[in-house]
Amino acid sequence: MSTITDLDTIDTAESDEETNASSESLSTPVRFIGFWTAVALPFLYMPLLVTGLDTPGQLQTFLILLTLNLIALLVGHRHRGSA
């Protein structure tokens, strides 16, 4: 009986390693995109701040861009560029 349990444990460990590898291969590009989006978005909402938020549409656009920037910061904060 212990042999069957040991084989089940080995299968589970191999499955976990495969899941971690596929998860890591997916998270790397997502972090990359999040990081560079967080870098680029301020260039879009800075002109709004410079010219002023006079209309409700400008304010709404600014708040949407700011929210997207915060989400991108959360997603991309663990990105490590190739050294």
RODO-2510 file (C-alpha; in nm, 4 decimals, decimal comma):
residues 83
     n   res          X          Y          Z
     1     m     0,0000     0,0000     0,0000
     2     s     0,2766     0,2479     0,0767
     3     t     0,4150     0,1999    -0,2740
     4     i     0,0888     0,3166    -0,4289
     5     t     0,0812     0,6204    -0,2020
     6     d     0,4422     0,7013    -0,2877
     7     l     0,3656     0,6809    -0,6612
     8     d     0,0653     0,9090    -0,6156
     9     t     0,2862     1,1587    -0,4338
    10     i     0,5440     1,1493    -0,7140
    11     d     0,2722     1,2014    -0,9784
    12     t     0,1319     1,4947    -0,7828
    13     a     0,4762     1,6542    -0,7461
    14     e     0,5444     1,6201    -1,1194
    15     s     0,2043     1,7685    -1,1980
    16     d     0,2737     2,0632    -0,9657
    17     e     0,6091     2,1275    -1,1368
    18     e     0,4437     2,1290    -1,4800
    19     t     0,1745     2,3680    -1,3549
    20     n     0,4365     2,6009    -1,2054
    21     a     0,6392     2,5974    -1,5282
    22     s     0,3392     2,6809    -1,7447
    23     s     0,2234     2,9451    -1,4970
    24     e     0,5695     3,1051    -1,4980
    25     s     0,5870     3,1036    -1,8780
    26     l     0,2531     3,2878    -1,8912
    27     s     0,3220     3,5326    -1,6096
    28     t     0,6508     3,6589    -1,7551
    29     p     0,4963     3,8245    -2,0642
    30     v     0,2033     3,9536    -1,8569
    31     r     0,4454     4,1187    -1,6120
    32     f     0,6460     4,2580    -1,9043
    33     i     0,3366     4,4141    -2,0608
    34     g     0,2180     4,5450    -1,7240
    35     f     0,5535     4,7045    -1,6499
    36     w     0,5887     4,8822    -1,9828
    37     t     0,2245     4,9882    -1,9821
    38     a     0,2810     5,1476    -1,6415
    39     v     0,5816     5,3303    -1,7855
    40     a     0,3989     5,4530    -2,0982
    41     l     0,0591     5,5563    -1,9591
    42     p     0,1776     5,8752    -1,7848
    43     f     0,2735     6,0099    -2,1268
    44     l    -0,0940     5,9864    -2,2200
    45     y    -0,2446     6,1563    -1,9173
    46     m     0,0193     6,4245    -1,8582
    47     p    -0,1107     6,6396    -2,1471
    48     l    -0,4545     6,6273    -1,9835
    49     l    -0,3068     6,7588    -1,6597
    50     v    -0,1104     7,0312    -1,8362
    51     t    -0,4094     7,1626    -2,0325
    52     g    -0,6501     7,1205    -1,7432
    53     l    -0,9447     6,8974    -1,6709
    54     d    -1,2129     7,1420    -1,7783
    55     t    -1,4826     6,9084    -1,9047
    56     p    -1,6351     6,5969    -1,7476
    57     g    -1,5060     6,3950    -2,0433
    58     q    -1,1474     6,5033    -1,9786
    59     l    -1,1837     6,4203    -1,6097
    60     q    -1,3306     6,0806    -1,6894
    61     t    -1,0536     6,0063    -1,9391
    62     f    -0,7907     6,1054    -1,6840
    63     l    -0,9427     5,8865    -1,4126
    64     i    -0,9662     5,5885    -1,6479
    65     l    -0,6018     5,6291    -1,7538
    66     l    -0,4938     5,6696    -1,3916
    67     t    -0,6822     5,3547    -1,2901
    68     l    -0,5271     5,1606    -1,5787
    69     n    -0,1855     5,2872    -1,4710
    70     l    -0,2398     5,1637    -1,1155
    71     i    -0,3521     4,8228    -1,2424
    72     a    -0,0481     4,8041    -1,4714
    73     l     0,1766     4,8918    -1,1772
    74     l     0,0290     4,6083    -0,9734
    75     v     0,0635     4,3589    -1,2569
    76     g     0,4137     4,4622    -1,3665
    77     h     0,5835     4,5456    -1,0382
    78     r     0,7688     4,2109    -1,0221
    79     h     0,9029     4,2334    -1,3784
    80     r     1,2771     4,1803    -1,3990
    81     g     1,4418     4,2903    -1,7208
    82     s     1,7165     4,0752    -1,8686
    83     a     2,0511     4,1813    -1,7303
***
